[in-house]
Amino acid sequence: MAKDFSISMLLDFYGELLTQKQRDFLEYYYNDDLSLAEISANEGITRQGVRDAIKRAETQLRLLENRLSLLQRFDDMREGLTRIINCAKIVHEQNLRCGLSTEINEAAAQITATAETLLDD
């Protein structure tokens, strides 16, 4: 079974909406990197039972993302903040070349700092 590592991100966003067992199996498989056989032995169920539970949980996470798009919005926001940081740096560099305005430098620095703080959160 090939691992889809976007499931780890979906689990971060929607994990609380799964059952505890589904969440545990996904955590073991994706975050702890346990094999289906290892999870099966630890949980006392068949390997096929573990695989089926993981597949159902993955499907549920994808359905939630299709309806709510939280991960997509998160990715879009990160991309937008990166563009804002890049534009603020261009403004700052252009200001240094064409006539130093302290107000522009301060504004560019504030924009960069705010966007970087939001990006790091």
C-alpha positions, 0 to 999 in steps of 0.5 A, a space after each residue: 500500500 503506497 503512502 499518501 503523505 498529504 494524509 498527515 496534513 489532512 489528519 492535522 486539520 480533520 483528525 478530531 473528526 475521526 474515531 479514536 481508532 481511525 486516528 490512532 491507525 493513521 498516526 501509527 501508519 503515517 506519523 510513526 511509520 509502522 507497517 500494517 503488520 506492526 499495527 496489526 500485531 499491536 492492536 490484535 486485529 488482522 492486517 487486512 482489518 488495519 488496511 481497511 480501517 486506514 483506507 476508510 479513514 483516508 477516504 473520510 479525510 479526503 471527503 472532509 477536505 473536498 467539502 471544507 477545503 481547510 488544507 487548500 486554504 492553508 496552502 493558499 495563505 502560505 503562498 500568498 504570505 510568501 508573495 507578500 514577503 517577496 514584494 516587500 523585499 522588492 519595495 525595500 530594495 527599490 527604495 534603497 536604489 531610488 531615494 531613501 524614504 524611511 517611511 517606505 523602509 519601515 512599512 516594508 519591514 513591518 509588512 515583512 515581519 508581520 507576514 513572516 510571523 503569520 507564515 511561521 504560525 
